Amino acid sequence: MKKVLLILIFLPATLVLHGQEIAVLKYKGGGDWYGNPTSLPNLIKFCNENLSTSIDPDPETVEPGSIDIFQYPFVHMTGHGNVFFTEKDAENLRNYLMSGGFLHIDDNYGMNEFVRRELKKVFPEKELVELPTDHPIFSSAYPFHEGLPKIHEHDRKRPQAFGIFEKDRLICLFTYESDLGDGWENEQVHNDPPEVRLKALQMGANIIKYAFQN
C-alpha cells in the first residue's frame, strides 16, 4: 500500500496580504526605462492606503517580449529617450493588451516621437486619440474636471492624455506634458509642494483603479 505524503505549504504573509502585482516595462532602445525609481512604490503605497487595494509594494520588472507580462494587469512605462520594440515585442504587447492588460506610458520628457513610432508596430491600424475631460479615468477615484493635471513644466505645453482603445475599452494610456511620475517620486527628489504631489498621486490612483476595473 502506497503512503501518501501530505505537504503543507505556508505562504509568506506578504503574498497573502498583497494579492496583486504591477510591473515596470524594461524596453530596448537606450532610453532610461528605470527612471523615477521611487515613483511606482510611492503610488502603490498611496493606492493601498487610500483605495483599499492590495498591491505588492515592490513592483516587478518585465520585458515587452516576455510571456511573464501576462501576470500583470497593469504595466507602467517611463523614461526620457529612445524606445524600440522588436517584432516579437510588438506582437507580445498587442496580445497582452488585447487580452485584458493595460499599459500606462508616462512621458518623463523626450519620449513622444519614439513612443508614437513604436506603438504603430503594436497597433498599425489604431491611432492615439486624446481623451475628453469627461472620460471615466479622470473621475474613477478623484475628480479632475479639467483632465490631466500639470505636474512639471517643460515646454509650456498643456498636459494631454492620449489613449488606444479596443472597442470602448481603454487599453493603453499615454500621458504627455504632465510628468506624473516626477510627482510620485520621493518629496526630496524634485522638492514639489505637497499639493502638487497629491494631485499626481491622486491621478495615478485614478489610472490604477480604472485599469483594475476595466
N, C-alpha and C positions, 0 to 999 in steps of 0.2 A: 504494500500500500504506500503510495507516494505521500510524502509530507508536504504540506503547503506552508510556505514561509510568508508570513504577514509582515509587511514593512510599513511602518507608519512614518509619513513624511510631515514634518513640521515646517511650514513656510515661515521665513523671517517676517517679523511684524511689518517691515517696510513694504513687503509685497502684498500683504493683506490690506494695509491702510491705503496704499497707492495703486489703485486698480487700472489707472490709465497712464499711457506714456505718450510723449510727443518728442519730436526729433528735429535736429538742425540738419539742413541739406549740405553735404560736402560735395560741391560741384568742381568741375575742371575749368581750366582757362586762366588760372593765375590770380583770380580775384580773391579777396580775403573773406572766404566763407565763414571763417572763425571769428569775424569781427564782433564787437559788443559781447564779450563772454559772460557778463553778469546779467544781460538783458532777459533772456528766457527764464533762468532760475528765479529772477525777481517777479516776472509776470506770473509764473506758476504759483509762487508763494501768494501773490495778490489774489489770484483766482481761487486757490484753495481756502483762503481766509474769508473771502467775500462772496464767492459763488457756490460754496459747498462742493466744489469739485474735489476729486481725489487723484490728482495728477502726481506722478513720481517727481520729486523735487529736482532730480538730476536728469536733464534731457539727454537723449541719446544722439548719436551722430549716424547719419545714414547717407549712402551714395545713391544718386538717381537711378543707376542701373541695377541696384541690388534688389533681390526679392524681399529683403528684410523691410523695405519701405511699406509693405502691406500690413505690417504690425501696428502702424501709427495712424490714427485718424487725422492727425494734424502734423504737418511738416512746415518748418519755418526756414526761410532763405534770406540772407542779407549779405552785405559787402559793399565795396566801393568800385570795383573794376570789372574786368572781363569775365564773362561766363561762357562756357562751352559745353554743349550736350552732344555726345556721340549718338549715332543712330539707335544703339541699344538703350542709352539713357532716355532718349526721347520716346521710344516705344514703351519702355517700362513706366515712365512717368505718365504717359497717356493712359495706360491700363490701370494704373493706380488711381488716377483722378476719375476715370470713367466708372470705376468700381466702387466709388464712395469716399475716396480720400480727399484731402483738402490741402492746398499749397498756399501759404502766405509768403509773398515776396515783399520785403521792406527795403526800399532803396536807401542805402546809407549814404548815398551821393555818388553818382557816376555809373550806375548800373543800367540806366534806362535803355540806351540803344542796344546793349548786349542782351538784356532780358527779352526785349521785343523780338530781336532776331532769333533767339533760341526757342522762344515759345512757338514760333512759326514752324519749327521742326516737330514740336509736340502736337500742335493743332493747326495744320496748314489751312484748314477750312474755317477756322474760327478767328474772331477778332477780339482784342481787348476793348471793352466798352466802359465808358465812365459810369459809375454808379450814381443814381439820383440820390438826393439827400433823404428821401423817404424810404430808401432801401432798409429792410429789417436789420441789417448788420449795424446800423447806426443807432439802434434802439433796443437791441436784444437784452441788454442788462442796464446800460446807462444811456440817457438821451444825448445825442449830438445832432441837434436840429439843423445845423449848418453843414453837416457832413464831417469829413475827416479833419481833425484838428491840426494846427500848425505847431510843431514842437521845436524844430530848429530851422533857422534861416540859412539858405544857401544862395539862391539866385533870384530872390524876391518874386518867386512864382507862388501861385496859390497851391495848397495841397490838393491832390486828386487821388481818388480811389478808383482803380480800373479792375474789371473782372472778366473772366471767361466763364461762360455758362454752358451747362448741358441741360437743355430744355429750360426749366425755371430754376435749376439748382446752380448756385454759385460754387464753382469747383476750384477756382484759382483767383486769389486777390493780390493785386499789385498796388502797394501804397507808395505814392510818389510825392516828393517835395514836402514830406511831413516829418520823416525821420523818427518814427515811433520808437524804434529800438534804442536810440540815444536816450529817450525819455524813460525807458525801462531800466537803464543802467544804474549802478550804484550812484548815490547822490554826489559823491565827491569826484566822479569821473568828469562830469560836464558842469557841475555846480548849478543845475537847473533849479529854479524855485519850486517849492513843494506843489504849488497849484499846477505847474506845467507837468511835473512828473505824474501827478494824479490823473490829469487828462490823458496822458499817454497810456498809463496802466489801465484806466477805465476803457479806453478804446481797444486796447489789446484784449481785455476781458470780453468785450463785445465780440471780437473776432473768434476767440476760443469758444465762447458759448454758441455762437452761430454755427461754427464748424462741427461741434459735437452734436448739435440738434438737427442738422440738415444733411 
